[in-house]
Amino acid sequence: MTRLPLVLAALLVPLAAQAGDAALGKKKATACQTCHGMDGLSKMPEAPNIAGQVEPYLVKQLTDYRDGKRSNEIMNVVAKDLSDADIANLAAYYGGIQIDVLPPG
């Protein structure tokens, strides 16, 4: 069994230091719903599904968009005014959405 997931999680722990509030994140997510939907399931082919993603991943991506370390014309504009608390709250909301995966067939 590989320990890579544990190592990656340990590296991302500082990013999750500020625990988010999913209820506040849901309120903030109204700005995200056009592309990602309130349910985190993409409404546009070029936008990814974000429901059920792990919070540290969402925090990292939103922070990188906000800080210009990751480039996307729409996301850089949307994320530029997000506070650290906003990002934590959005990550808590979208990360808290339960996804059921069913194999084909």
ROBA-582348 format. One record per residue (C-alpha): x, y, z; residue in one letter; residue number from 1. Coordinates in nm, 3 decimals, padded with zeros to 5 digits. Last residue first. Example, Ala and Ser with C-alpha at 12.3 -4.5 7.8 and 13.67 -1.06 7.14 Angstrom:
ROBA-582348
<rec <01.367, -00.106, 00.714>, S, 2>;
<rec <01.230, -00.450, 00.780>, A, 1>;
This chain:
ROBA-582348
<rec <-02.374, -00.139, -01.627>, G, 105>;
<rec <-02.160, 00.155, -01.549>, P, 104>;
<rec <-02.012, 00.189, -01.201>, P, 103>;
<rec <-02.202, 00.407, -00.956>, L, 102>;
<rec <-02.038, 00.687, -00.765>, V, 101>;
<rec <-02.238, 00.865, -00.501>, D, 100>;
<rec <-02.123, 01.219, -00.431>, I, 99>;
<rec <-02.177, 01.386, -00.095>, Q, 98>;
<rec <-02.149, 01.763, -00.090>, I, 97>;
<rec <-01.920, 01.861, 00.196>, G, 96>;
<rec <-01.631, 01.961, -00.027>, G, 95>;
<rec <-01.853, 02.213, -00.204>, Y, 94>;
<rec <-01.957, 02.378, 00.122>, Y, 93>;
<rec <-01.630, 02.349, 00.312>, A, 92>;
<rec <-01.431, 02.469, 00.010>, A, 91>;
<rec <-01.665, 02.766, -00.029>, L, 90>;
<rec <-01.621, 02.851, 00.340>, N, 89>;
<rec <-01.241, 02.820, 00.329>, A, 88>;
<rec <-01.228, 03.041, 00.019>, I, 87>;
<rec <-01.456, 03.303, 00.174>, D, 86>;
<rec <-01.246, 03.297, 00.493>, A, 85>;
<rec <-00.923, 03.350, 00.296>, D, 84>;
<rec <-01.094, 03.646, 00.131>, S, 83>;
<rec <-01.230, 03.628, -00.222>, L, 82>;
<rec <-01.196, 03.945, -00.430>, D, 81>;
<rec <-00.974, 03.803, -00.706>, K, 80>;
<rec <-01.161, 03.470, -00.722>, A, 79>;
<rec <-01.427, 03.559, -00.980>, V, 78>;
<rec <-01.189, 03.750, -01.208>, V, 77>;
<rec <-00.917, 03.484, -01.195>, N, 76>;
<rec <-01.183, 03.215, -01.240>, M, 75>;
<rec <-01.321, 03.363, -01.562>, I, 74>;
<rec <-00.997, 03.413, -01.754>, E, 73>;
<rec <-00.829, 03.104, -01.615>, N, 72>;
<rec <-00.472, 03.117, -01.488>, S, 71>;
<rec <-00.321, 02.962, -01.180>, R, 70>;
<rec <-00.063, 03.147, -00.971>, K, 69>;
<rec <-00.268, 03.467, -01.011>, G, 68>;
<rec <-00.325, 03.510, -00.637>, D, 67>;
<rec <-00.700, 03.458, -00.660>, R, 66>;
<rec <-00.668, 03.163, -00.897>, Y, 65>;
<rec <-00.401, 03.005, -00.673>, D, 64>;
<rec <-00.614, 03.061, -00.364>, T, 63>;
<rec <-00.914, 02.902, -00.535>, L, 62>;
<rec <-00.707, 02.599, -00.639>, Q, 61>;
<rec <-00.541, 02.553, -00.300>, K, 60>;
<rec <-00.866, 02.589, -00.103>, V, 59>;
<rec <-01.042, 02.342, -00.334>, L, 58>;
<rec <-00.762, 02.087, -00.289>, Y, 57>;
<rec <-00.758, 02.138, 00.088>, P, 56>;
<rec <-01.137, 02.085, 00.099>, E, 55>;
<rec <-01.145, 01.750, -00.076>, V, 54>;
<rec <-01.362, 01.748, -00.387>, Q, 53>;
<rec <-01.717, 01.629, -00.316>, G, 52>;
<rec <-01.883, 01.866, -00.558>, A, 51>;
<rec <-01.631, 02.043, -00.782>, I, 50>;
<rec <-01.740, 01.931, -01.128>, N, 49>;
<rec <-01.516, 02.106, -01.377>, P, 48>;
<rec <-01.613, 02.397, -01.603>, A, 47>;
<rec <-01.547, 02.374, -01.977>, E, 46>;
<rec <-01.861, 02.170, -02.051>, P, 45>;
<rec <-02.087, 02.415, -01.866>, M, 44>;
<rec <-02.340, 02.335, -01.593>, K, 43>;
<rec <-02.084, 02.155, -01.383>, S, 42>;
<rec <-02.201, 01.959, -01.082>, L, 41>;
<rec <-02.118, 02.142, -00.761>, G, 40>;
<rec <-02.478, 02.120, -00.638>, D, 39>;
<rec <-02.518, 02.497, -00.642>, M, 38>;
<rec <-02.406, 02.478, -01.002>, G, 37>;
<rec <-02.047, 02.489, -01.125>, H, 36>;
<rec <-02.074, 02.740, -01.409>, C, 35>;
<rec <-02.371, 02.963, -01.325>, T, 34>;
<rec <-02.371, 02.847, -00.962>, Q, 33>;
<rec <-02.040, 02.998, -00.859>, C, 32>;
<rec <-02.161, 03.345, -00.755>, A, 31>;
<rec <-02.444, 03.181, -00.558>, T, 30>;
<rec <-02.168, 02.987, -00.382>, A, 29>;
<rec <-02.124, 03.264, -00.122>, K, 28>;
<rec <-02.445, 03.164, 00.054>, K, 27>;
<rec <-02.347, 02.796, 00.042>, K, 26>;
<rec <-02.004, 02.885, 00.179>, G, 25>;
<rec <-02.162, 03.058, 00.476>, L, 24>;
<rec <-02.350, 02.736, 00.555>, A, 23>;
<rec <-02.036, 02.527, 00.488>, A, 22>;
<rec <-01.830, 02.718, 00.744>, D, 21>;
<rec <-01.462, 02.671, 00.671>, G, 20>;
<rec <-01.179, 02.555, 00.891>, A, 19>;
<rec <-00.873, 02.777, 00.864>, Q, 18>;
<rec <-00.571, 02.549, 00.884>, A, 17>;
<rec <-00.675, 02.376, 00.563>, A, 16>;
<rec <-00.383, 02.505, 00.359>, L, 15>;
<rec <-00.143, 02.408, 00.636>, P, 14>;
<rec <-00.270, 02.047, 00.608>, V, 13>;
<rec <-00.187, 02.019, 00.236>, L, 12>;
<rec <00.158, 01.869, 00.280>, L, 11>;
<rec <00.029, 01.616, 00.531>, A, 10>;
<rec <-00.248, 01.515, 00.289>, A, 9>;
<rec <00.005, 01.462, 00.013>, L, 8>;
<rec <00.217, 01.241, 00.237>, V, 7>;
<rec <-00.087, 01.041, 00.345>, L, 6>;
<rec <-00.204, 00.997, -00.014>, P, 5>;
<rec <00.150, 00.887, -00.116>, L, 4>;
<rec <00.172, 00.617, 00.150>, R, 3>;
<rec <00.142, 00.335, -00.098>, T, 2>;
<rec <00.000, 00.000, 00.000>, M, 1>;
